[in-house]
């Protein structure tokens, strides 16, 4: 699944992405840490791993998901 970063809080390492259909999907610090990133910026294109209930990992679209 892919999306675009809507917001990211560096203090909590959580945020949300806009999916291609326009829906918003939040992610938590655990999902951010699983992707191995250090920072996200508004508008960045990302790949998401999703287990049906929540985002489990987030990484840049040019990097593979863990």
C-alpha positions as CSV (number, residue, x, y, z in Angstrom):
1,X,0.0,0.0,0.0
2,X,1.3,3.5,-0.8
3,X,0.4,6.9,0.5
4,X,1.7,10.5,1.0
5,X,2.7,11.8,4.4
6,X,0.1,14.2,5.8
7,X,1.8,15.0,9.1
8,X,4.6,13.7,11.3
9,X,5.3,14.6,14.9
10,X,9.1,14.2,15.6
11,X,8.4,14.2,19.4
12,X,6.1,11.1,19.3
13,X,7.4,9.6,16.0
14,X,3.8,9.2,14.9
15,X,1.6,10.8,12.2
16,X,-0.7,10.0,9.4
17,X,-0.7,9.4,5.6
18,X,-3.2,10.1,2.9
19,X,-3.9,7.0,0.8
20,X,-4.4,7.3,-3.0
21,X,-8.2,7.1,-2.5
22,X,-8.0,10.2,-0.2
23,X,-8.6,8.4,3.1
24,X,-6.4,9.2,6.1
25,X,-4.5,6.5,7.9
26,X,-2.7,7.1,11.2
27,X,0.6,5.3,12.2
28,X,2.3,5.0,15.6
29,X,5.9,5.2,16.7
30,X,6.2,1.4,16.6
31,X,5.3,1.4,12.8
32,X,7.7,4.2,12.2
33,X,10.6,2.4,14.0
34,X,9.9,-0.8,12.1
35,X,10.7,1.0,8.8
36,X,14.1,2.1,9.9
37,X,13.6,5.8,9.1
38,X,14.9,8.8,11.0
39,X,12.5,11.4,9.8
40,X,9.5,12.0,7.5
41,X,8.5,15.2,5.7
42,X,5.1,16.4,4.6
43,X,4.4,15.2,1.1
44,X,6.8,12.3,1.0
45,X,5.7,9.2,-0.8
46,X,5.8,6.2,1.4
47,X,5.1,2.4,1.4
48,X,3.0,1.0,4.2
49,X,2.7,-2.5,5.6
50,X,-0.8,-3.0,7.1
51,X,-2.2,-6.0,9.1
52,X,-5.8,-5.1,8.6
53,X,-6.1,-3.3,11.9
54,X,-3.2,-0.9,11.9
55,X,0.0,0.2,10.0
56,X,2.8,-2.1,11.1
57,X,5.7,-0.5,9.1
58,X,6.3,2.7,7.1
59,X,9.2,3.4,4.8
60,X,10.1,5.5,1.8
61,X,8.7,4.3,-1.5
62,X,12.2,3.7,-2.8
63,X,13.0,1.3,0.0
64,X,11.7,-2.2,0.6
65,X,9.3,-2.9,3.5
66,X,10.8,-4.9,6.3
